[in-house]
Amino acid sequence: MPGCSILGCRAYKRTHLPNLTMHRLPKKDRQKWLDIIGVENINLQFKEPRICSLHFDDKSFNRTLDVIRLRDEALPSSDLIITIM
């Protein structure tokens, strides 16, 4: 399974991070996500870049029983982005 596409983030789903989730860039709000993340901070070598749940606030998720889903209006948190210079 591919890991997070944010440069400098080495997160990928492992057994010791069971609540980590991966999220594709949405078609509808793709440009908003890229503006927050910064194109220079994302590894675009993957066909479908994915952003891990570590780059979102807790309020961005719906948690129901064992299911964790990103809310439709959720945007990555700019506070949690590692900027590469």
C-alpha positions in Angstrom: 0.0 0.0 0.0 1.4 3.4 -0.9 2.1 5.8 1.8 1.3 9.5 2.3 2.3 11.7 -0.7 3.3 14.7 1.4 7.0 15.1 1.1 8.7 14.4 4.5 5.8 12.3 5.8 6.6 8.6 5.9 3.2 7.5 7.2 1.6 4.4 5.7 -0.9 2.0 7.1 0.7 -0.4 9.6 -0.5 -2.6 12.3 0.8 -0.2 15.0 -1.1 2.7 13.4 -4.6 1.1 13.0 -6.5 4.4 12.9 -4.4 5.9 10.1 -6.4 6.4 7.0 -5.4 7.5 3.5 -7.4 9.9 1.4 -7.3 10.7 -2.3 -7.4 14.3 -3.5 -11.0 14.9 -4.3 -12.1 15.9 -7.8 -14.4 18.7 -6.6 -12.0 20.5 -4.1 -8.7 19.3 -5.6 -7.4 22.9 -6.2 -8.3 23.9 -2.6 -6.4 21.0 -1.3 -3.4 21.8 -3.5 -3.4 25.4 -2.5 -3.3 24.4 1.2 -0.7 21.6 0.8 1.4 23.4 -1.9 2.2 21.6 -5.1 5.9 21.7 -4.1 5.1 19.7 -0.9 3.4 16.8 -2.6 5.1 13.8 -4.4 3.2 13.6 -7.7 5.0 10.5 -8.9 2.0 8.5 -7.8 -0.9 8.1 -10.2 -3.3 9.0 -7.4 -1.6 10.9 -4.6 -2.9 10.2 -1.1 -2.9 12.3 2.0 -2.8 10.5 5.4 -5.1 11.4 8.3 -2.2 13.0 10.2 -2.6 16.1 7.9 -6.2 16.7 9.0 -7.8 18.0 12.2 -9.8 15.6 14.3 -13.0 17.4 13.5 -12.5 16.5 9.8 -13.7 12.9 10.4 -16.9 11.1 11.0 -16.2 8.2 13.4 -19.0 5.6 13.6 -18.2 2.4 15.4 -15.1 1.0 13.5 -15.6 3.2 10.4 -13.6 6.4 10.0 -14.5 8.6 7.1 -13.4 12.0 6.0 -16.2 14.6 6.0 -17.1 15.9 2.5 -16.2 19.5 3.4 -12.9 18.5 5.1 -9.7 20.3 4.0 -6.1 19.4 5.1 -4.8 21.5 8.0 -2.1 23.9 6.9 -0.7 23.7 10.5 0.1 20.0 10.0 1.9 20.3 6.6 5.7 19.9 6.6 7.0 22.6 4.3 10.2 21.6 2.4 12.6 24.4 1.7 
